[in-house]
Amino acid sequence: MDNAGKAIDDAGITAKVKSSMLADDQVKGLQINVDTSNGTVTLTGSAQTAAEKQRAEQLATGVEGVR
């Protein structure tokens, strides 16, 4: 796949992960930044509890295309 295709896929993955976090009542999605590179998602920001951190990770790994 070319670089443009990868960028579009990464942007789509980022959007899906962010949307799932914003829709979840356990995660403060506005406090978590989502970056995607070649399907690998990196989450940065703050979680108030270990459970919130774990839930954010679960939501991210549950998105199709995330490695």
C-alpha positions, 0 to 999 in steps of 0.5 A, a space after each residue: 500500500 502506498 503512503 497515502 493509503 496508509 495515512 488514510 487508514 491511520 486517520 480512520 483508525 485514529 477517528 474510530 478509537 477517539 470516537 469509541 472513547 468519547 462514546 464510553 462513559 468510563 473514559 474521559 476521551 477528551 483527556 486522551 490523545 490518539 496517534 496512529 502510525 502504520 496501524 499502531 496506536 499510541 495513547 497519551 494523556 491522563 487517566 484518573 484510575 487504573 481501570 480508566 487506563 485499562 478501559 482506554 486500552 481495551 477500546 483501542 485494541 477493539 478497533 479493527 485495523 489496530 495492531 
